[in-house]
Amino acid sequence: MVSPYPKVTIKLAKGSFILRWTYLQGKKGVWIKLPIELVTLVEPAVKEGFYYHHAEPKYLMLVSWLPGTANTIPANATHRVGIGAFVVNERNEVLVVQEKSGRFRGTGVWKFPTGVVDEGEDISDAAVREVKEETGVNAKFVEILAFRQSHKSFFDKSDLFFVCMLQPLSFDIQMQEREIEAAQWMPFEQYAAQPFVQGHDLLRYISDICSAKMEGKYTGFSSVPTVTSFSAKETYLYMNSK
């Protein structure tokens, strides 16, 4: 087995390597990236003081903090990132869907297309993708209008939800039948008047923000391509350009 932090070969036998790491090499935190096919080695690793840090489909990550000082190993990822897509056309109609599963199943509630940002995916790209997947409508990202943070959500993790405004580039709906019960363009006033929207603070606030945006009274955060000097990778800075 190989640990990426530090890069040392691990031999789980009589604690010999634990002693070497602690007293001879001065190591503090040790990581074991355990391929899924070697899962039987979890038990001996745990007996040597290792514990779970996180798991992915093809490996488990185990860690151990060696000295008797405060543990400074960084925690696993704590947030999930989701998007809601406010897609509005020139007639002030919004793209809305009814879902086949989840809490909205069978309620008759019309809602914005929503989804989860994939690993390595930008928020703006995720919004465009989710709209396309659920409704077949091509759209262009315009702005992040607002975001909400909540806690103890999926798998007891925190949740970030970004409300994104998009401009439609096509208008014919071809909904995803696996997850979507119905989809349509609806006058914004009709969407906002739904009892479910008016009866929940979060949705009512979002509705008010979208209304203000359509009236030219609100400005969100547009995506600005940037390159960081230390990574040379292009990223997006979401900012109020006005």
URKACOR-V821549 format. One line per field, one symbol per residue. ss: DSSP state (H for helix, E for strand, L for the rest). phi: phi as a letter, one per 30 degrees, with the letter a starting at -180 (. if undefined). burial: # if it has 24 or more other ideal C-beta (glycine too) atoms within 12 Angstrom, else .. Layout:
ss=???
phi=???
burial=???
This chain:
ss=LEEELLEEELLLLLLHHHHHHHHHLLLLEEEEEEEHHHHHHHHHHHHLLLEEEEEELLEEEEEEELLLLLLLLLLLLLEEEEEEEEEELLLLEEEEEEELLLLLLLLLLLELEEEELLLLLLHHHHHHHHHHHHHLLLEEEEEEEEEEEELLLHHHLEEEEEEEEEEELLLLLLLLLLLEEEEEEEEHHHHHLLHHHHLLHHHHHHHHHHHHHHLLLLLLEEEEEEELLLLLLEEEEEELLL
phi=.bcdbddbdcbdbhidddddddcccidccbcccceedcddddedddddjdbdcabbecacccbbcdddcddcddddecbccbbbcccbcdchccdbbccdbidcdicidcbdebacdddicdedddddddddddbiddbcdcaddabbcbbhcdhicdbcbcdccbcdcbbdcbddddccdabacbeeeddddeedddcbeddddddddddddddicbbccdccdbbdddcicdbcccbddc
burial=#.#......#.#....##..#.....#.######......##..#..###..#.....########......#.....###########...#######....#....#########....################.##########..........##########....#.##...#######.#..##.#..#.....#..##.###.##...#.##.#..............#....
